[in-house]
């Protein structure tokens, strides 16, 4: 008994919404709205992913939004400089929850060829600024890499993979 009355200790919630959460996660994974945010040459590969040859629309991510308040996925594609870092963090904070980040290209992941001793302007990894969910390596990565990154993000959101992986036999 607590002070002045009874209290109920439960470890589990009274009402469980597991099925609702699964449905919501499936809807979130199949309707990602990336923000239009290209910084360098990787942005050209990101744009080419939306073309008919690669067709990012079949993954539900074809609507690139210009406002962070309407998007739930930030694809950081290119070199992040220290002058751009506060803007990137501000845009990330303006995105509604749940939100995800994909670091596309070596420059976004680790500073790329611009990270060397004595450099003063390049952020050596966007994960120093915002939490990153999926990393897509390459300089620049191919559009197929971005599509694979979207599938990895869908797998992270739902817990299952929509398309099976193909084993390479070398």
C-alpha positions in Angstrom: 0.0 0.0 0.0 1.2 3.5 -0.8 0.5 6.7 1.1 -3.2 7.3 1.3 -4.4 4.5 -1.0 -3.7 1.5 -3.1 -1.5 1.3 -6.1 -1.2 -1.3 -8.8 2.2 -2.5 -9.9 2.2 -4.0 -13.4 5.2 -4.9 -15.6 3.1 -5.2 -18.7 0.8 -2.6 -20.1 -2.9 -3.2 -19.6 -3.6 -2.8 -23.3 -1.2 -4.3 -25.8 -0.9 -2.8 -29.3 1.6 -5.2 -30.8 -0.5 -5.8 -33.9 -1.1 -2.1 -34.4 2.6 -1.4 -34.0 3.4 -4.0 -36.7 0.9 -2.5 -39.1 2.2 1.0 -38.4 5.8 -0.1 -38.9 4.9 -1.8 -42.1 3.2 1.4 -43.3 6.2 3.5 -42.2 8.7 1.3 -44.0 6.7 1.3 -47.2 6.1 5.0 -47.4 9.4 6.7 -46.5 9.5 10.3 -47.6 13.1 11.4 -48.0 14.1 15.1 -47.7 15.7 16.8 -50.7 19.2 17.3 -49.2 22.1 16.8 -51.5 25.5 18.2 -50.7 27.9 17.0 -53.3 28.4 14.5 -56.2 26.5 11.7 -54.4 23.4 13.8 -54.8 23.5 13.2 -58.5 23.4 9.4 -57.8 20.5 10.0 -55.4 18.6 11.9 -58.1 19.2 9.2 -60.7 17.7 6.6 -58.3 14.4 8.4 -58.8 14.6 8.0 -62.6 12.7 5.3 -64.5 15.6 2.9 -64.7 15.9 2.4 -61.0 12.5 3.7 -59.9 12.7 4.4 -56.2 8.9 4.8 -56.2 8.4 1.0 -56.0 9.8 1.2 -52.5 7.5 4.0 -51.5 10.2 6.5 -51.2 9.8 8.5 -54.5 8.3 11.6 -53.0 11.3 13.8 -52.2 10.0 16.6 -49.9 11.5 20.0 -49.7 10.4 20.6 -46.1 11.9 18.7 -43.2 8.5 18.9 -41.5 7.0 16.6 -44.2 9.8 14.1 -44.4 10.9 11.2 -42.2 14.1 10.2 -43.9 17.2 12.3 -44.3 19.7 11.0 -46.9 23.0 12.8 -46.3 24.7 12.5 -49.6 28.0 14.2 -49.8 30.6 16.2 -47.9 29.4 17.8 -44.7 31.5 20.9 -43.8 31.6 22.5 -40.4 29.7 25.5 -41.9 26.9 23.2 -43.0 26.8 21.2 -39.8 24.5 23.5 -37.8 22.0 23.6 -40.7 22.0 19.8 -41.0 21.3 19.4 -37.2 18.5 22.0 -37.4 16.9 20.2 -40.3 17.1 16.9 -38.5 15.5 18.4 -35.3 12.7 19.8 -37.4 11.7 16.4 -38.8 8.8 14.7 -37.1 9.3 11.4 -35.2 10.0 8.6 -36.1 12.9 9.7 -38.3 15.8 8.0 -39.9 19.1 9.0 -41.5 21.0 7.3 -44.3 24.7 8.4 -44.8 25.4 8.0 -48.5 29.0 8.0 -49.8 32.4 8.0 -48.2 32.3 11.7 -47.6 29.2 11.5 -45.4 30.5 8.4 -43.6 34.0 9.4 -42.8 35.0 12.6 -44.6 36.2 10.7 -47.7 39.3 12.0 -49.5 39.0 15.3 -47.7 39.7 13.8 -44.2 43.5 14.2 -43.7 45.7 15.4 -40.9 45.5 19.2 -40.6 42.2 19.7 -42.4 39.9 22.1 -40.6 36.7 22.3 -42.5 35.2 18.8 -43.1 33.2 16.9 -40.6 34.6 13.4 -40.5 31.4 11.5 -40.4 27.8 12.7 -40.2 27.3 10.3 -37.3 29.1 12.9 -35.1 26.1 15.2 -35.7 23.0 13.0 -36.0 22.3 9.3 -35.4 22.8 7.3 -38.6 20.7 4.2 -39.3 22.2 3.0 -42.6 25.6 3.5 -44.2 26.0 3.3 -48.0 29.7 3.1 -48.9 31.1 4.2 -52.3 32.6 7.2 -54.0 29.9 7.9 -55.3 27.7 4.9 -54.5 25.6 3.6 -57.3 21.8 4.0 -57.3 21.6 0.2 -56.6 23.4 0.9 -53.4 20.8 3.4 -52.3 18.0 1.0 -53.1 19.8 -1.7 -51.0 20.2 0.9 -48.2 16.4 1.6 -48.4 15.7 -2.2 -48.1 18.1 -2.3 -45.1 16.2 0.5 -43.5 12.9 -1.2 -44.2 14.3 -4.3 -42.6 15.4 -2.3 -39.6 11.9 -0.8 -39.2 9.8 -3.9 -39.7 12.2 -6.6 -38.6 11.7 -8.5 -41.9 13.0 -8.2 -45.4 10.6 -7.6 -48.3 12.9 -9.0 -51.0 15.2 -12.0 -50.4 18.9 -11.5 -50.6 20.8 -13.1 -53.5 23.9 -15.0 -52.5 26.9 -14.3 -54.8 29.0 -17.3 -55.8 32.4 -16.3 -56.8 
